[in-house]
Amino acid sequence: MVNDDTRIRKILRRIGKIYKELGAYLKDNRWFILFMLILIIEIVVFYVLKAQPDDHYVEYVNETEGKYPNLFLFIFIENIKTNTKVMLCGIIPLFLGSMVAAMLSIKGLITSLKLFSGLLPLSTILICTVPHGLVEIPCIAACMVFGCLISKEITLTILKAVRKKDLVFLDKTRKTIGLKKTVSFIFKSWLMIILPMTFTAALIETYITPLVMKAAGLI
């Protein structure tokens, strides 16, 4: 029993250390993150004004949902696939992939909202989406930010290799962290932040949101 307790404490300390490392990295990039969040807000505004509902959205959802044994797996797996793609777009340097991923993600959210707004009152949409949206939307934003930070590190690594010296680019260290640590950051961010948030959002959407809707008399 003592050995088991010791192992558990070691695992918890290791997990705590990983979160601390991620927190330190994000803190070092806080101004860059703020800049990216402002850009995301601008993209949201643009699509609110310009986006149109996607005629194939409902058809795609209906076809895809039938491939899963239950609603939870459908929501969780589809969302984690999408979130992973958004993060991995950061592999493309110069932020090109991250910008495309951000615009497509925001377009998906806004067009879905516009589609449902044509079918349901806004109050109903909020009741149906707010419970899991409180986790899901920040998760999507986090994927965008992580993707951009990854793109930043890869871009700096490429530029450093060309110029043979470190570069100044909106962080305290004023140095690249290297591709090896960048890959580690990608994996740890996905495992410790994105995966738990996506899982939690799927649980809420599957089991909590219907209860809220029922309490509101919507079902």
Helices and strands as residue ranges (DSSP letters): H 2-28, H 30-50, H 57-65, H 71-88, G 89-91, G 93-95, H 96-117, H 122-163, H 179-189, I 190-194, H 195-203, I 204-208, H 209-215
